[in-house]
Amino acid sequence: MAKTKGNGVFHRLYVGTGAFDIIGKRKRWYLIFGLILLVCIGSIGFKGFNLGIDFVGGTKIQMPVSSSAGEIQVSAVKESFTKAIGKEPTAVQSVGTGGNATIQIRSETLNVDQVTKLKTELNTDLKPTGGIQTISDSAVSASWGGEITTKALIALIVFLIAVAIFLALYFELSMALAALIAVLHDVLITAGVYSLVGFEVSPATVIGLLTILGFSLYDTVVVFDKVKENTRGILGLTRRTYGEAANLAVNQTLMRSINTSLIALLPVLGLLVIGVGFLGVGTLKDLALVQLTGIFIGALSSIYIATPAAVDLKMRDAKYRAQAARVLARRESLAKKAAAGHVTDDAPDGVESGDDRALDAEIRKEKAYAAAAGVPSRTPKATDLRRGRPTGKKQR
């Protein structure tokens, strides 16, 4: 029973001994995420985005949520708008709470006569507090949304260049390219989700899209740092290939990635539930939805895209392919000796054995930490520590 418990999924996640073959099955992950990416790109290309009024321009009407008959309902506003203009509004939402609550109506651009007729209809049907004077209108230019998009694209390009330079200097070029692939993957899938489900793209969506880039990069850097540690001096070793050492690194950081993602998702879910469910703020909804999608996809890409891509790019180097061939040749030799009944440990030099022993010792230490986490502390009490020590008093 204890053995079964120790071999459980959660135990293997916590200890991180390389039990999950993520790198070895990377073609499977490429296929899965590649299909998702194709669907998202196809949706962006054929369906496009549901652009908000800030990007396409239009008219915004704002009025109090309170009236002489009580609180004004969003459905009643839509009905009154349709009766006045002859078509449904683009969006109607209640914003704020208490005495500061208002109703915002967004529609395509309306002329002066249409705005006047709409205000009269809203005042007659809904009787907002303060009368027709409290119903305001404003025109939104599409150029403002275009400026936001342009600046966001510039920020994205600068961000990617800075990231590539930093990772190339701190790690190496193959990891920098793999990280950029993962970041672009996250952006495209998040944008594709918005296109598929028809979420309205607002300036808050663009801001949220930029914020998830940092999270995606952070998770990737954590994994890459462990890969760098596990593969140090690997060209002189014949116990593990570069891909196997990278897979061990992914396993060692897997639980950390899961915990980090869950902790990051909790406030975003709170923003979505509180901001939309209770406060009814549409801007919070746009911000929360893009972050929820981006954080989830970013966590997956750091595990299933970034590190496997780094391994594939690294294995293009002939030195690493030759090292992998030596590993396989050594294993075949050990298998033959084991079949013949000979000793299987034939480490060619002390450096290799020492490095492998250090890595194995690190794994054993992590197992010990995991086992100690479920054992009560056995730190001796102060009285126990003093027991048996000389007190300085003369014995009689």
KAGI-V219651 format. One line per field, one symbol per residue. burial: I if it has 9 or more other ideal C-beta (glycine too) atoms within 8 Angstrom, else O. Layout:
burial: ???
//
This chain:
burial: OOOOOOOOOOIIIOIIIIOIOIIOOIOOIIOOIOOIIOIIIOIIOOOOOIOIIIIIIIIIIIIIIIIOOOOIOIOIIIIIIIOIIOOOIOIIIIIIOOOOIIIIIIIOOIOOOIIOIIIIIIIOIIOIOOOOOIIOIOIIOIOIIIOIIOOIOOIIOOIIOOIIIIIIOOIOOIIIIIIIIIIIIIIIIIIIIIIIOOIIIIIIIIIIIIIIIOIIIIIIIIIIOIIIOIIOOIOOIOOIIIIIIIIIIIIIIIIOIIOIIOOIIOOIIOIIIIIIOOIIIIOIIIIIIIIIIIIIIIIIIIIIIIIIIIIIIIIOOOOIIOIIOIIOOIOOIIOOIIOOOOOOOIOOOOOIIOIIOOIOOOIOOIIOOIOOOOOOOOOOOOOOOOOOOOOOOOOO
//
